[in-house]
């Protein structure tokens, strides 16, 4: 079917391989948005991306705090 339409299968495969081989662009590191103190007394930061740190989650569940309580003031 490809040959009947004038398309060489090897050319098609090579062009697809060339498109896929590109590397993914790195994005800039996100600035920290939240600050909290962990169990060891160390101040840590979190960008708000990914899983919520256990310390923040525990404070929200048990102490009724909100994410705004951990917001870094600009």
N, C-alpha and C positions, 0 to 999 in steps of 0.2 A: 504494500500500500504506500509506504514512504517513497520507495524507488519509483513507483508509477507517477507520483506527484513531483518527482525530480529532487527529492530530499535524500541526501546521503546520511544513513544512520550514524556513521562514525563522526561526521561533522556535528550532528545533533548532540551526540553524547559528549564530544569535546567542548562544545559551547556551554552545555549545562555544567560540566565539571569546572570550567573557568569561572562561572558565576558563583558557584558554591565555595570556591577556594578562598574568597576574600575573608579577611579577618574582621571580627566584630569591633566596631569603634568603641573605645573606652569613653565613659562619661565622667564628668568631673565629680569629685568626691563631694557629697552633700554636707553642708554645715550642720553642726549639732543644734538640735532644737530644744531638747529637754535635758535637765541636769538632776541627778539624784545621788543619794549616799547609800552605798551598798552595805552588806552585813559586816564588813571589815572596817567600816568607817571611811572608806575611800570615796571621793567624789567622782562620779562617772557621768558620761554624757551619752545621749541617744539621739539619732537623727529623726526618729519617728518612722523609719522604714523597717520592715521585718517584724519579728516577734517582739511583743512588749516585754521589757526586762521583768524578771520575777519580782523584784523589789517594788517596782511601780505597780504591777498588777496586784500584788498583795496589799499595798497601801490603798489602792482604789477599792478593792473588795472589802477589806476589813475596817479601814478607817474612813471610808466614804470620800476620799480625795478624788479629784478629777485631774485629767492631764494638764489642765491650765495651772494647777498648783506646782507642776514641775517645769513649766515653761521658762526658758532662759530669757531674762529681760534684756531687750536690746537698747 
